[in-house]
Every structure is written in C-alpha cells, then in structure tokens.
Amino acid sequence: MSHRNVRLGIVYRGSIVKEEIIDREIDVSVGLRADSTVQFSPKDYPDFPDHLDVLFHEGGEHYLVVPSDPSARINLRGASQADNVETIRNKRCIRIGEVAGGSVVVGDVTVMFQFVRGYATPTKTHERTVLRIGLVYDERLISDRIFPQEKTISIGGSNGDTVVLDQAEYSGASLSFVNNKDGSVLLKAPADMKLRVAVQDQPPRDVSQLVESGKAKQDGGTTVAHLTLGARGRAVMGPYSILFQVVRQKVVVPTMEKKSLIERFLGLFLQDVVWTACFSIALLLGGGVVTQAVLYQRTQGQYLKNAKKAEEHVSVIIDVDIAEKEEPKEEEPEEEPKETAPEMKPEPEAKPKKRAKPDKKPAKVADKKPESTGKTVDLETRKRNARKVVAKRTIAGALMGAGGATTKLFAEGGEGDAAVVAKTFGGGDDSGDKGDGPGGGVKLAGGGGGGGTVEKVKRGKGGKGFGKRKKIATKKVKKKEKKIKISLSAGALGGSGAGKSGVARVIARKNSAVRRCYEGALRKTPGLSGKVKVRFTVGTAGTITSVSVIGASGDFATCIKRKFQRIRGLPLLPSPQSFTQSYVFTKN
C-alpha cells in the first residue's frame, strides 16, 4: 500500500544543515530538545531553537503548524494559507492533504518539506521508562537528552564521564545515575552537592529532608536516592544546573509483516521497477551466455570427436601397412636335385662377362624420390654396400685393399709402418741421422706393422731429419690447498634503548658476512687473529648512519665497515642510538 513520505530540508542561516526523509506517519518537529523528530546538537548549533513544531499527523492526515511568531512566513504549493485553518492540540494548523510541499521560515531557520511517493510501513508504538537530563548554563538550556540504553550515566569534569563539563569551571566529584531493569533509577551524588529531589508527586526536598523521610541515605561521602517514575530534581555543579526526570516515552518503530518466502522473493522485484528491469536484463544476458556455451560445446565437441575418430582410423591403417611391409617373405621350398645319368659330362662353365666401362660423363639422374619397395635391409648389409660405394667412387678406395697405395707404402723391405713413414717423409732413424726427407716433423713411435704414439721431436741440425725425442707430460698435478679452520665468537650487543633486542637480532644474522671478511684477511696475513670492536649508530629510518672499527685496519676494517653500512631491516627508533658489537677471531 502506497502513502506519502515527508522529505525535509532544514536551512540554518543560509546553509543546508540537514536533509532527511520521514517514512512514518508521525509528528514532525525540529530543535535541540531530545523529543524533537530531527534533533540538533547544542554544541554544533547553540542558537538553534529548542523546539519547533512543523507538522502534525492527526486522523490519517497531515497538518501544518502555524508558528506563534508573527514575523514567520509560510509558503504552500497547491493550497491557500487562509483555507482549512483548524485548531489541533491548542495550536492553529492548516490542512495540507492535497499540498505537494511548502516551507516555513521562523527567524534564522527555514524548514522545507515535500511529499513524495512511498510505501506504507507498518509501525508499532510501545512505551519505556527513560532518564531525561537537561543541562543549563547561564540560565540557558544548552542540552536536553534522553538516555534509554546506557547502564550508567555520569556527569562531571573528567573525560570518562558521559556528559563532560568544562574542567576550568567545575572540578568536583561526578554525579551519576544507574538505570535498573525495572525502570527505576539510582542516583549517586556527593554529600556536599546542592541537590533537590521531588518523589511521588511531592514537593522538592533537599538532601537532609530526603534522608529523614527515608527517600535517600548517606553512604559515606555519597548520597544515594532511589528514583521511580515521575521523580524529578535539580543538582548544582558550579555554574551548571543539572535537571533530571524519570519519564515515560512513547516510541514508534517499524515492524515487518509476516510473509512467506515466495512473497519476500517476489517483493524484491515488484517493489522497484528499475530493479526489476535490471534483474531481468541480467537474467537474459546470463541465459544467452549459457545457451552460447551449450551450442559451442555441442558443435565443437562433435567436431573434435569426429576428428579424433578419423585420426584413430588413419593411425590404424598406417600400422597395418607397416606390418605388411615388415612381414618376412615365406621361403620357397628347395627343389630336390634331379638324378643325372653317369655317362653325361658336365657343361663347361661360362666365362664371366667383362664389366662395361662406365661413361666418362655420368648421366643426369632425374630429380625423383625413390619409391619404397617395402623390402627390409639389415644393418650389416647396409654397411657392406656403403663400403663398396666408398671403395669404388672415392679417393679413399685407392689407399685401401691389397692393391692400394697404403699397402704398397707399408710393404717396403719388410720394415715396420713407422720406419717406412719416417723414410718416406725424409726423417732419420732413432739415432738422429739425417734423412733425405723434407725435414723435421712428427714421427710414429714403435716398430713393426703396428701403430705408435705421436711424439714431438726436436729439429735436427741443418733443418733436416729428426732430432732427439723429448716427451712432454700432459697431466697437470693439482696442488692440494690446506684447509684452514677459523672460528668467530660474537659478544653481547652493548648499548641501551627500547630497540636494543631488535637491533641485536639483525646484527646476529650478519655474523657470516663478518666471518667472510676475516677469511679474506687471512689470505694476506696468515697469522691474523684477535678481538675487534665495532661501534655504530642506528638512525630513525632503520639504517646505520655511522660505523667505526677498533682493533682492525686496512682492508679488513674496510670490509667490516662496509658490511655494517649495508645492513637493512633494523627497527625504527624514536631517536638515534649508539651500540657496540665485539668479535673474537681465531684461526685453528
């Protein structure tokens, strides 16, 4: 069910200070008081009116309250100010059932209102007992608040109080109120505080009278009073006056209608047209994506399935063909030899035909790839065919075999291979005699028909022949370096400060880097050992700003100093602090 919501805009001294929508059919008022529909803080707006009625809701209709200030101005859209004037709750009101909106100007405050379309929200009204506290300063109400939820409310000059007073004007003990579950309030005040309380429609009384009548009691230096519904009072705290009252408050809260799960789900879409349209579009887009995915899966999946089947079919055919080619041929049975008559003479053997000389110019072979015959050739047969081709068509064939040049060369005089090669190339024998060959070079060591090792020899005098042989060692002997064991012991970090433990953890992780500096120094000074002290300063940025090394010099000190300057990850200190780290270096 639709109804009209009230949209409020409040302008104070030319600036918009608040804008709010009232979606309940209640009275509308603005001000500093706690019972105002739209409440302002006295601290932010001290000169704002305490309470200003704007609209009354009576009999299901809204009425505009005419301000009592004669200088106030009213502006309505859709109705006349003189029409439909009625008296409601002892105030002059204008019925605005058909009015779209308007404004009311009272002093520096302008309240603009507008009726907008809304949906009826069921409400429920219930009552509760609350504590109402007003703060008066210089005979002016500066605060009016209701405390329904707080367990304990304290008023004083300390920062821990619920209502904090100016410490320059009040520095005494605090005044406290304790809310009980039954709705009553327990008042606790200093015994010397000016306090007057009215209980159960009785006139206000001071503390002594309350104690005599049994309405209050003294607990040490504290006055304790039990306040029930209707109790009220006043307490003086320096220049401040505290007004307190236990009242009954009516609260209107919205309630949710009991709906089924389907009604709640459909209500989300039917309440707002924009939401319904957006959700419908989202459903259509989602359905389109799902449909496209299904179609793609069907078409692409079927294509991939067919392609896989075709690939499997082709692979099976190829395997079968290969198997057929590799199958060995069945051996034909040998024919039994026929018996010949003894009188018959064997036929004379046919003379082998002479091989035709190959043409000087080989015929051009057509660029055609040989077709596979399907016959398999074993590895040994393939090697023999390759050797025949090499012997027939290359120069290596001239040096191979029984009639080759190599065989002729090494067969002279029955000498060994090395001797023949040496003589052929002009070298001498082992005694260093000069030969007729081209001069010095290499000689094959060893005799007979076997091969030898290649040795480097000196050139003979006169540039001819071979000199004495001199073997060169080819193996390099690596010298074994003696391993030196070293030890490093780090003392406790010297210094003080909040970040000492964090600095010590980071410095301890750099012991291995300092150890490497010592290892490098031992290479130059083998007998180096002793105690080294490092003084450094950690800045506020977590880095080391200065380093000094005591007990070391040269590259060793420079290495340690550089390692400390590169340290990162130190804790952030509030101010620069100096520390000392000692090391003892020992060579075992």
Secondary structure, DSSP 8 states (H G I E B T S, - for coil): -EEEEEEEEEEETTEEEEEEEE-SSS-EEEESSTT-SEE--TTT-TTS-S-EEEEEEETTEEEEE--S-TT-EEEEESS-TTTTEEEETTEEEEE-TT--EEEEEETTEEEEEEEEEEE---EEEEEEEEEEEEEEETTEEEEEEEESS-SEEEEESSTTSSEE--TTT--S--EEEEE-TTS-EEEEEETTSEEEEE-TT---B-HHHHHHHTSEEEETTEEEEEE-TT-EEEEEETTEEEEEEEEEEEEEEE------HHHHHHHHHHS-HHHHHHHHHHHHHHHHHHHHHHHHHHHHHHHHHHHHHHHHHHHHHHHHHHHHHHS--------------TT----------------SS-----S-----------HHHHHHHHHHHHHHHSGGGGGSSTTSHHHHHHTGGG--HHHHHHHHTT---TT----SSS---EEE-S-TTS---EEEEEE-GGG-SEEEE----------------EEEEE---B--STTHHHHHHHHHTTHHHHHHHHHHHHHH-TT--EEEEEEEEE-TTSSEEEEEEES--HHHHHHHHHHHHT-------SS-EEEEEEEEEEE-
